[in-house]
Amino acid sequence: MPKTRTAAETRPRVQRRVAKSELRIGISGWRYAGWRGKFYPKDLPQDRELEFAGRTFNSVEINGSFYSLQLPSSYKRWSDATPRNFVFAVKGGDSSLT
């Protein structure tokens, strides 16, 4: 008589993988006049603030996306100003739902 297998024995084996955790520390936006001369160097042009933030942190939240849809060219420009492994958090707002 053949041996009866339990449900646990007939289920496919599942490999459990533990994902590596990656900590991202960033800022909520990057264009704040009050940060000039405090966080950003006094002589840093405003159009280089994201580049500076990208060398200091590994992520940033895009606040503007909450208030309006952003142009694809803006996302490209921002991407070009930051390191390859930099992560943008896109804040969704009412305009993203319509």
N, C-alpha and C positions, 0 to 999 in steps of 0.2 A: 504494500500500500504506500503511495507517495506521501511524502511529508507535506503537511499543510503549512503554508507560509502566512505569517501575520501581515496585517496591513502595513506595518512599519517596514517589513522586509520587501514588500512589493512596490513601495513608493520609490520613485527615482531619487537618487541621492542628490542633495543640493549642497553645492559648495558655498560656504559662507565666506564672503569677502568683507573685510573691514576696510572701509574707505579711509584713506589718509585724510586727516583733518588739516585744513589750511586756514590759518587765521588771517583775515584781511582787516587792516585798520586804515580808515580813511576819514574824509571830511565831508560835510554836507554842503556841497557847492565849493566854488573856489574864487568867486569875485565878490569880495567884501572890502569896501573902502577902509573899514576899521582895522583890517589885518595888515594894511600897507605900513611898513616901517616897524611892525611888531612881529608878525609871522613872515611876511614877505620882505626882502631887503628894500630899503627906501628907493634905491635907484633901479629896481626891476620894473621894466615896462609892463603895463597891465596885460598886454596880449601874451606875456610869457608866464603869467601866474599859474596856469594849469601845468605847464612844463615843470615849473619849480615844485608844485604840489606833487606831481608824478614822480619826482626824485626823492620826495620826503615820505610819501605814503604809497600804498599799493592799491588803493581804490578811492573812488570819489562818487558821491551821489549827484546826479544831474537834477538839480532843482527846477530848471527851466521847463523840463518835460511835464511837470505838474500843471503849469500854467498855460502851456500851448504846445502844439506839435512842433517838433524841431525838424529842420531841413536835413536831409541825408548828408549834404555837404558839411553841415556843422558836426555831425557825428564823425565824419571822415577827418576833419580838421582836428578834433579833439583826440581822436585815436592817434593821429600822426604826431601829436605833441607829447605823448606819453609812452613809457616803455611797453614792449610787446606783451608782457604778462600783467599789465595794469588792467583793473576791472572797473567798469562803470556800472553803478546801480541806477537804473532809470526809474525815476519816480513817476508813477502813473497818476493821472488826475482825471477830471471829468471829460476832458477832450479826448482821452484815450478810449473812452467808452462809446463815443458817438461816431 
